[in-house]
């Protein structure tokens, strides 16, 4: 799998929500949490398209 670095800026309100989710679910990093949330949302989107 090819990888590429990306730098993103997020609103502080969104990061607060990500951090809360991270703590509740036990993720170790904010990046890990964001990637999980993106993957989850994409899977949900794929399931709706069927």
N, CA, C and O atoms as CSV, one atom per row, in Angstrom:
chain,resi,resn,atom,element,x,y,z
A,1,UNK,N,N,0.844,-1.176,0.000
A,1,UNK,CA,C,0.000,0.000,0.000
A,1,UNK,C,C,0.893,1.243,0.000
A,1,UNK,O,O,1.770,1.393,0.851
A,2,UNK,N,N,0.659,2.104,-0.942
A,2,UNK,CA,C,1.421,3.347,-1.026
A,2,UNK,C,C,0.895,4.331,0.016
A,2,UNK,O,O,-0.312,4.416,0.243
A,3,UNK,N,N,1.798,5.068,0.645
A,3,UNK,CA,C,1.399,6.030,1.674
A,3,UNK,C,C,1.879,7.419,1.307
A,3,UNK,O,O,2.851,7.588,0.572
A,4,UNK,N,N,1.177,8.410,1.835
A,4,UNK,CA,C,1.522,9.807,1.585
A,4,UNK,C,C,1.206,10.614,2.837
A,4,UNK,O,O,0.156,10.426,3.452
A,5,UNK,N,N,2.108,11.508,3.212
A,5,UNK,CA,C,1.867,12.378,4.364
A,5,UNK,C,C,0.932,13.507,3.973
A,5,UNK,O,O,0.986,14.026,2.858
A,6,UNK,N,N,0.068,13.878,4.921
A,6,UNK,CA,C,-0.889,14.953,4.693
A,6,UNK,C,C,-0.934,15.822,5.947
A,6,UNK,O,O,-0.983,15.311,7.066
A,7,UNK,N,N,-0.918,17.117,5.752
A,7,UNK,CA,C,-1.069,18.047,6.864
A,7,UNK,C,C,-2.440,18.701,6.733
A,7,UNK,O,O,-2.765,19.283,5.698
A,8,UNK,N,N,-3.235,18.600,7.788
A,8,UNK,CA,C,-4.585,19.148,7.759
A,8,UNK,C,C,-4.791,20.084,8.939
A,8,UNK,O,O,-4.187,19.918,9.998
A,9,UNK,N,N,-5.642,21.055,8.740
A,9,UNK,CA,C,-6.038,21.948,9.825
A,9,UNK,C,C,-7.502,21.679,10.134
A,9,UNK,O,O,-8.340,21.593,9.236
A,10,UNK,N,N,-7.791,21.549,11.420
A,10,UNK,CA,C,-9.150,21.267,11.864
A,10,UNK,C,C,-9.619,22.374,12.799
A,10,UNK,O,O,-8.810,22.949,13.527
A,11,UNK,N,N,-10.905,22.679,12.791
A,11,UNK,CA,C,-11.436,23.620,13.783
A,11,UNK,C,C,-11.241,23.048,15.192
A,11,UNK,O,O,-11.341,21.838,15.396
A,12,UNK,N,N,-10.964,23.920,16.154
A,12,UNK,CA,C,-10.731,23.474,17.531
A,12,UNK,C,C,-11.924,22.724,18.096
A,12,UNK,O,O,-11.756,21.780,18.868
A,13,UNK,N,N,-13.127,23.138,17.718
A,13,UNK,CA,C,-14.332,22.453,18.203
A,13,UNK,C,C,-14.332,20.996,17.751
A,13,UNK,O,O,-14.678,20.106,18.527
A,14,UNK,N,N,-13.951,20.750,16.511
A,14,UNK,CA,C,-13.905,19.389,15.995
A,14,UNK,C,C,-12.824,18.580,16.716
A,14,UNK,O,O,-13.046,17.418,17.056
A,15,UNK,N,N,-11.664,19.184,16.948
A,15,UNK,CA,C,-10.594,18.476,17.647
A,15,UNK,C,C,-10.997,18.145,19.082
A,15,UNK,O,O,-10.604,17.103,19.608
A,16,UNK,N,N,-11.761,19.002,19.708
A,16,UNK,CA,C,-12.253,18.712,21.060
A,16,UNK,C,C,-13.128,17.464,21.041
A,16,UNK,O,O,-13.037,16.618,21.931
A,17,UNK,N,N,-13.973,17.357,20.022
A,17,UNK,CA,C,-14.838,16.178,19.896
A,17,UNK,C,C,-14.017,14.924,19.612
A,17,UNK,O,O,-14.298,13.857,20.157
A,18,UNK,N,N,-13.001,15.054,18.757
A,18,UNK,CA,C,-12.122,13.920,18.454
A,18,UNK,C,C,-11.401,13.479,19.721
A,18,UNK,O,O,-11.308,12.283,19.998
A,19,UNK,N,N,-10.893,14.432,20.490
A,19,UNK,CA,C,-10.181,14.099,21.722
A,19,UNK,C,C,-11.093,13.401,22.731
A,19,UNK,O,O,-10.668,12.464,23.406
A,20,UNK,N,N,-12.333,13.850,22.834
A,20,UNK,CA,C,-13.294,13.212,23.731
A,20,UNK,C,C,-13.558,11.773,23.292
A,20,UNK,O,O,-13.584,10.861,24.119
A,21,UNK,N,N,-13.753,11.571,21.977
A,21,UNK,CA,C,-13.967,10.235,21.425
A,21,UNK,C,C,-12.742,9.357,21.688
A,21,UNK,O,O,-12.877,8.188,22.050
A,22,UNK,N,N,-11.555,9.923,21.505
A,22,UNK,CA,C,-10.291,9.207,21.728
A,22,UNK,C,C,-10.224,8.679,23.154
A,22,UNK,O,O,-9.891,7.515,23.375
A,23,UNK,N,N,-10.535,9.522,24.104
A,23,UNK,CA,C,-10.487,9.115,25.511
A,23,UNK,C,C,-11.543,8.056,25.822
A,23,UNK,O,O,-11.265,7.085,26.525
A,24,UNK,N,N,-12.741,8.244,25.303
A,24,UNK,CA,C,-13.834,7.293,25.563
A,24,UNK,C,C,-13.546,5.917,24.988
A,24,UNK,O,O,-13.878,4.904,25.604
A,25,UNK,N,N,-12.931,5.873,23.813
A,25,UNK,CA,C,-12.708,4.600,23.119
A,25,UNK,C,C,-11.325,4.007,23.382
A,25,UNK,O,O,-11.059,2.869,22.994
A,26,UNK,N,N,-10.437,4.769,24.039
A,26,UNK,CA,C,-9.129,4.232,24.409
A,26,UNK,C,C,-8.076,4.262,23.313
A,26,UNK,O,O,-7.101,3.513,23.380
A,27,UNK,N,N,-8.249,5.102,22.318
A,27,UNK,CA,C,-7.202,5.243,21.301
A,27,UNK,C,C,-5.998,5.946,21.925
A,27,UNK,O,O,-6.149,6.742,22.852
A,28,UNK,N,N,-4.804,5.648,21.414
A,28,UNK,CA,C,-3.607,6.233,22.010
A,28,UNK,C,C,-3.219,7.579,21.398
A,28,UNK,O,O,-2.562,8.384,22.058
A,29,UNK,N,N,-3.616,7.838,20.146
A,29,UNK,CA,C,-3.251,9.108,19.516
A,29,UNK,C,C,-4.449,9.728,18.813
A,29,UNK,O,O,-5.413,9.046,18.464
A,30,UNK,N,N,-4.364,11.024,18.617
A,30,UNK,CA,C,-5.404,11.749,17.886
A,30,UNK,C,C,-5.432,11.280,16.433
A,30,UNK,O,O,-6.506,11.099,15.859
A,31,UNK,N,N,-4.256,11.084,15.838
A,31,UNK,CA,C,-4.182,10.638,14.442
A,31,UNK,C,C,-4.856,9.280,14.272
A,31,UNK,O,O,-5.613,9.076,13.324
A,32,UNK,N,N,-4.586,8.365,15.176
A,32,UNK,CA,C,-5.215,7.039,15.123
A,32,UNK,C,C,-6.737,7.169,15.188
A,32,UNK,O,O,-7.461,6.468,14.481
A,33,UNK,N,N,-7.203,8.062,16.033
A,33,UNK,CA,C,-8.643,8.278,16.187
A,33,UNK,C,C,-9.251,8.842,14.918
A,33,UNK,O,O,-10.303,8.379,14.476
A,34,UNK,N,N,-8.607,9.833,14.329
A,34,UNK,CA,C,-9.118,10.457,13.104
A,34,UNK,C,C,-9.171,9.444,11.970
A,34,UNK,O,O,-10.149,9.403,11.224
A,35,UNK,N,N,-8.131,8.626,11.832
A,35,UNK,CA,C,-8.114,7.612,10.774
A,35,UNK,C,C,-9.235,6.603,10.990
A,35,UNK,O,O,-9.903,6.208,10.034
A,36,UNK,N,N,-9.450,6.182,12.233
A,36,UNK,CA,C,-10.547,5.258,12.536
A,36,UNK,C,C,-11.881,5.876,12.130
A,36,UNK,O,O,-12.700,5.223,11.483
A,37,UNK,N,N,-12.099,7.134,12.508
A,37,UNK,CA,C,-13.366,7.794,12.205
A,37,UNK,C,C,-13.588,7.939,10.703
A,37,UNK,O,O,-14.710,7.769,10.226
A,38,UNK,N,N,-12.544,8.247,9.964
A,38,UNK,CA,C,-12.659,8.352,8.500
A,38,UNK,C,C,-13.004,6.990,7.905
A,38,UNK,O,O,-13.903,6.885,7.070
A,39,UNK,N,N,-12.286,5.943,8.335
A,39,UNK,CA,C,-12.555,4.603,7.817
A,39,UNK,C,C,-13.981,4.170,8.148
A,39,UNK,O,O,-14.669,3.609,7.296
A,40,UNK,N,N,-14.425,4.422,9.357
A,40,UNK,CA,C,-15.778,4.050,9.772
A,40,UNK,C,C,-16.823,4.770,8.915
A,40,UNK,O,O,-17.782,4.154,8.448
A,41,UNK,N,N,-16.632,6.069,8.713
A,41,UNK,CA,C,-17.583,6.845,7.910
A,41,UNK,C,C,-17.620,6.353,6.463
A,41,UNK,O,O,-18.692,6.277,5.862
A,42,UNK,N,N,-16.472,6.023,5.908
A,42,UNK,CA,C,-16.433,5.515,4.533
A,42,UNK,C,C,-17.135,4.168,4.419
A,42,UNK,O,O,-17.842,3.924,3.441
A,43,UNK,N,N,-16.950,3.285,5.407
A,43,UNK,CA,C,-17.641,2.006,5.396
A,43,UNK,C,C,-19.149,2.203,5.473
A,43,UNK,O,O,-19.900,1.532,4.765
A,44,UNK,N,N,-19.593,3.114,6.325
A,44,UNK,CA,C,-21.022,3.391,6.436
A,44,UNK,C,C,-21.570,3.929,5.120
A,44,UNK,O,O,-22.674,3.572,4.707
A,45,UNK,N,N,-20.801,4.781,4.468
A,45,UNK,CA,C,-21.209,5.333,3.178
A,45,UNK,C,C,-21.309,4.233,2.125
A,45,UNK,O,O,-22.252,4.210,1.333
A,46,UNK,N,N,-20.338,3.324,2.116
A,46,UNK,CA,C,-20.363,2.214,1.166
A,46,UNK,C,C,-21.592,1.345,1.397
A,46,UNK,O,O,-22.214,0.889,0.438
A,47,UNK,N,N,-21.945,1.111,2.648
A,47,UNK,CA,C,-23.093,0.265,2.976
A,47,UNK,C,C,-24.407,0.915,2.535
A,47,UNK,O,O,-25.346,0.211,2.164
A,48,UNK,N,N,-24.485,2.227,2.571
A,48,UNK,CA,C,-25.709,2.926,2.139
A,48,UNK,C,C,-25.876,2.913,0.637
A,48,UNK,O,O,-26.993,2.968,0.123
A,49,UNK,N,N,-24.744,2.838,-0.074
A,49,UNK,CA,C,-24.780,2.878,-1.534
A,49,UNK,C,C,-25.245,1.548,-2.141
A,49,UNK,O,O,-25.535,1.487,-3.336
A,50,UNK,N,N,-25.317,0.513,-1.353
A,50,UNK,CA,C,-25.686,-0.813,-1.879
A,50,UNK,C,C,-27.164,-0.995,-1.962
A,50,UNK,O,O,-27.633,-2.053,-2.384
